[in-house]
Amino acid sequence: MSRRAGTADQRPPTLIVKIGRYPLHHGAVAAARSLGRLGVPVYALTEDRFAPLALSRYVRQAFLWSTSGGEHPDALIEGIRRIGERLDGPVVALATDDEAAVLLAARRAELSDIFLLPPVEPALPVLLADKQRLHELCRVHAVPSPETVTVCSAQQLRAAVDRLGLPVVVKNPAPWSRLVAPVVGGTTTLRGPGDVLSAERALRLTPQGRLLVQEYLPALEGCQAQDEAGGATDWIAHVYRPIDDGPPLVFTGIKLRSWPTGGGVTTRGLAAPHPELAEMTAEFCRAIGFRGVADLDWRRDHRDGRLKLVDFNPRVGAQFQLFRTTTGVDVVRALYLDLTGHTVPLGAQIDGRELVVEHLDALAAVSARLRHQPGPGARHASFPYPARRETAWLAWDDPLPFAAATMRFASAAVSRLAGLASRRQAPRPEEWSLPPEP
């Protein structure tokens, strides 16, 4: 759908705000497309002029600002303000990472003369994005979650592993530190003593490094998603809770495949109904007072059959385009309509939609095959075939982001293969550490 002539400039603009260097983010591109197709003027912060987001036809202007996350918050706020002042406000601010969401919420009072932001308690997003504090919130509100502990040393890591038992999941525990002092490249599963030794060494080599150790929730044998309705292992919930006391918009779906396999980002997902999960998500958001857009990861523990909250991202999720109502609303459109004083049209979730993140899903498919795991044919029993298949990068009305993403993925693959070849020529096991997440 093209922009509506004569009405686009009358609509408040949106600024996509991101902190850190991650040009390959399909969620940011999807957000620009979702709003741009409605005629909303979209602007974005991007790492460089050739980032996929910068090349989208739905981005009116890309402001080139390659942040690292190590900047002082005052400098970041000043830069965001200067950009907002150049736009014809008020401006809807849309965060695509935890750091941006935390910063915008914490400094909302200073930005309210320029930006439209959900009225959330300033400290709440950081509590949700910090995985240890999230676990503590879950305990307070009786929300099931895996056992979690944060460690700062190799000795503490060893004690946590001894207590929880292998395998365990390790993550960088909080926003900001994952950018300036990451211990691991992303969510990583430690399956044996060698993995633990590598993690211990990574901790020693990271000044002020911290690592979150999380209880591993076992899936059904050899399967990430399976046929039994409601019995899939990995579920996702995307929610928009409005600024008033209106009912939240909650979407639920199944993670069919991920990269890295078994615990990374969704590479293939399916929109599927789960009324109990939707109610749990809505009630938790209400109990803690969260308003705005969020992306929650839930994992079924097949030891007791319960879904447990693994992550709560207080911002738009990368795979949000998987979900849409019968009235054409997704969480990004709901946020925009609500903040600009418009009614959000009511509608039911369209079930059976499938999202494929092309390049990453190809890697995930190869990995699953090598591990002899079933493919996404093992899906929700009610939806053996997708009602509609969406691609994360490729859109015929906006082809340049796909081309740019393909080139960057190819370049990254060549560099990674060259690095692996170099290691094989001169292996030094004592210097091995956990590989970064692609």
PyMOL commands that set and color helices and strands:
alter all, ss='L'
color gray80, all
select helices_A, chain A and resi 8-10+26-36+52-55+73-85+98-106+108-111+124-129+131-140+154-164+177-180+193-204+275-288+320-322+331-339+358-370+400-425+429-431
alter helices_A, ss='H'
color red, helices_A
select strands_A, chain A and resi 14-17+42-46+61-64+91-95+115-116+148-151+168-171+188-190+211-215+234-241+249-259+265-271+292-301+306-313+353-356+388-391
alter strands_A, ss='S'
color yellow, strands_A
deselect
rebuild
show_as cartoon
